[in-house]
Amino acid sequence: MTEGGEQIAVRLAETGIDVVGVEAELVGGECPYWACIPSKMMSRAGNLLAEARRVPGLAGRTEVAADFAPVAARIREAATDDWNDEVAVDPFTGKGGRFVRGRARLAGPGRVEGGRAGVLRPGRCGASHPQIPPVSGLEQVRYWTHRQAIAATRCRPRCWCSAVALSAWNWRRRSHGSAPR
Ligand SMILES: Cc1cc2nc3c(=O)[nH]c(=O)nc-3n(C[C@H](O)[C@H](O)[C@H](O)COP(=O)(O)OP(=O)(O)OC[C@H]3O[C@@H](n4cnc5c(N)ncnc54)[C@H](O)[C@@H]3O)c2cc1C
């Protein structure tokens, strides 16, 4: 159940239709837990540091000390609920929808197979394994995917794979004060 699927499922359940939602990981999908929202929190933090460093010479004095801990905490507390999807599952089951945690597949017209019947409670989920491109030599490099980068509690200097690299790099560059005025 992605964000779109979640909205549709809730609205259908509201009409009284018997709706079963199946989710392999976390309801809402990538965006709220590993992508759009937490990565923007990283970007916002980096931008804020850069902006604060522009104050001298323009508007007074500032002293800026970068710290990734509040960024990581905000990602846990304000975006992902520590990777717990209760806030997404509850509105659906509250409308009468039945929720199954597991992997399903379309098995023909009107037929869905799989899931793990009986698992009706919201749950926590760790990072899974995104597809890694077949780049020669990549297996010898220690890299992070976007999921590891989003869940990090320290901003490490090395290598990122995927779109979150931009957000993480933005933070890192700006936390070291190299942003242009
Ligand atoms: C770092 C990063 C930043 C991004 N920032 C932005 C942004 O700012 N703005 C923007 O518009 N987009 C952004 N994106 C892209 C956006 O996250 C994706 O386009 C979006 O999440 C795709 O949504 P989706 O619903 O197609 O799939 P997903 O979000 O991948 O959701 C699919 C869901 O279906 C579940 N699922 C899949 N197969 C099964 C199965 N067989 N059985 C049960 N469940 C299953 C999955 O577990 C998952 O919960 C970003 C992406 C990344 C990586």
The ligand as an SDF file (V2000), in Angstrom:
LIG
                    3D

 53 58  0  0  0  0  0  0  0  0999 V2000
   16.0100    9.8320   -1.6330 C   0  0  0  0  0  0  0  0  0  0  0  0
   14.7600    9.9940   -2.4510 C   0  0  0  0  0  0  0  0  0  0  0  0
   14.1040   11.2040   -2.4330 C   0  0  0  0  0  0  0  0  0  0  0  0
   12.9380   11.3700   -3.1570 C   0  0  0  0  0  0  0  0  0  0  0  0
   12.3360   12.5900   -3.1190 N   0  0  0  0  0  0  0  0  0  0  0  0
   11.2030   12.7960   -3.8050 C   0  0  0  0  0  0  0  0  0  0  0  0
   10.5270   14.0490   -3.7590 C   0  0  0  0  0  0  0  0  0  0  0  0
   10.9570   14.9900   -3.0820 O   0  0  0  0  0  0  0  0  0  0  0  0
    9.3800   14.1780   -4.4640 N   0  0  0  0  0  0  0  0  0  0  0  0
    8.8610   13.1570   -5.2080 C   0  0  0  0  0  0  0  0  0  0  0  0
    7.8130   13.3350   -5.8370 O   0  0  0  0  0  0  0  0  0  0  0  0
    9.4780   11.9550   -5.2740 N   0  0  0  0  0  0  0  0  0  0  0  0
   10.6230   11.7320   -4.5900 C   0  0  0  0  0  0  0  0  0  0  0  0
   11.2300   10.5080   -4.6430 N   0  0  0  0  0  0  0  0  0  0  0  0
   10.6110    9.4390   -5.4280 C   0  0  0  0  0  0  0  0  0  0  0  0
    9.4680    8.7870   -4.6510 C   0  0  0  0  0  0  0  0  0  0  0  0
    9.9100    8.3240   -3.3710 O   0  0  0  0  0  0  0  0  0  0  0  0
    8.9550    7.5890   -5.4460 C   0  0  0  0  0  0  0  0  0  0  0  0
    8.6060    8.0560   -6.7340 O   0  0  0  0  0  0  0  0  0  0  0  0
    7.7130    7.0350   -4.7890 C   0  0  0  0  0  0  0  0  0  0  0  0
    8.0000    6.5750   -3.4910 O   0  0  0  0  0  0  0  0  0  0  0  0
    7.1800    5.8940   -5.6440 C   0  0  0  0  0  0  0  0  0  0  0  0
    5.9410    5.5830   -5.0970 O   0  0  0  0  0  0  0  0  0  0  0  0
    5.2230    4.2430   -5.4610 P   0  0  0  0  0  0  0  0  0  0  0  0
    3.9070    4.3390   -4.7850 O   0  0  0  0  0  0  0  0  0  0  0  0
    5.2460    4.0190   -6.9160 O   0  0  0  0  0  0  0  0  0  0  0  0
    6.1370    3.0480   -4.8620 O   0  0  0  0  0  0  0  0  0  0  0  0
    6.7530    2.7940   -3.4170 P   0  0  0  0  0  0  0  0  0  0  0  0
    6.8810    4.0480   -2.6320 O   0  0  0  0  0  0  0  0  0  0  0  0
    7.9640    1.9630   -3.6570 O   0  0  0  0  0  0  0  0  0  0  0  0
    5.6600    1.9260   -2.6870 O   0  0  0  0  0  0  0  0  0  0  0  0
    5.4040    0.5850   -3.0490 C   0  0  0  0  0  0  0  0  0  0  0  0
    4.8060   -0.1120   -1.8330 C   0  0  0  0  0  0  0  0  0  0  0  0
    4.2570   -1.3640   -2.2340 O   0  0  0  0  0  0  0  0  0  0  0  0
    4.7810   -2.3840   -1.4120 C   0  0  0  0  0  0  0  0  0  0  0  0
    4.8520   -3.5910   -2.2160 N   0  0  0  0  0  0  0  0  0  0  0  0
    5.5220   -3.7510   -3.3880 C   0  0  0  0  0  0  0  0  0  0  0  0
    5.3190   -4.9890   -3.8740 N   0  0  0  0  0  0  0  0  0  0  0  0
    4.4990   -5.6200   -2.9920 C   0  0  0  0  0  0  0  0  0  0  0  0
    3.9080   -6.9100   -2.9650 C   0  0  0  0  0  0  0  0  0  0  0  0
    4.1270   -7.8220   -3.9330 N   0  0  0  0  0  0  0  0  0  0  0  0
    3.1170   -7.2390   -1.9220 N   0  0  0  0  0  0  0  0  0  0  0  0
    2.8680   -6.3420   -0.9280 C   0  0  0  0  0  0  0  0  0  0  0  0
    3.3950   -5.0830   -0.9200 N   0  0  0  0  0  0  0  0  0  0  0  0
    4.1930   -4.7350   -1.9350 C   0  0  0  0  0  0  0  0  0  0  0  0
    6.1520   -1.8840   -0.9690 C   0  0  0  0  0  0  0  0  0  0  0  0
    6.5600   -2.5210    0.2090 O   0  0  0  0  0  0  0  0  0  0  0  0
    5.8640   -0.4000   -0.7910 C   0  0  0  0  0  0  0  0  0  0  0  0
    5.3370   -0.1040    0.4900 O   0  0  0  0  0  0  0  0  0  0  0  0
   12.3990   10.2980   -3.9270 C   0  0  0  0  0  0  0  0  0  0  0  0
   13.0490    9.0640   -3.9400 C   0  0  0  0  0  0  0  0  0  0  0  0
   14.2230    8.9000   -3.2130 C   0  0  0  0  0  0  0  0  0  0  0  0
   14.9090    7.5620   -3.2110 C   0  0  0  0  0  0  0  0  0  0  0  0
  1  2  1  0
  2  3  1  0
  2 52  2  0
  3  4  2  0
  4  5  1  0
  4 50  1  0
  5  6  2  0
  6  7  1  0
  6 13  1  0
  7  8  2  0
  7  9  1  0
  9 10  1  0
 10 11  2  0
 10 12  1  0
 12 13  2  0
 13 14  1  0
 14 15  1  0
 14 50  1  0
 15 16  1  0
 16 17  1  0
 16 18  1  0
 18 19  1  0
 18 20  1  0
 20 21  1  0
 20 22  1  0
 22 23  1  0
 23 24  1  0
 24 25  2  0
 24 26  1  0
 24 27  1  0
 27 28  1  0
 28 29  2  0
 28 30  1  0
 28 31  1  0
 31 32  1  0
 32 33  1  0
 33 34  1  0
 33 48  1  0
 34 35  1  0
 35 36  1  0
 35 46  1  0
 36 37  1  0
 36 45  1  0
 37 38  2  0
 38 39  1  0
 39 40  1  0
 39 45  2  0
 40 41  1  0
 40 42  2  0
 42 43  1  0
 43 44  2  0
 44 45  1  0
 46 47  1  0
 46 48  1  0
 48 49  1  0
 50 51  2  0
 51 52  1  0
 52 53  1  0
M  END
$$$$
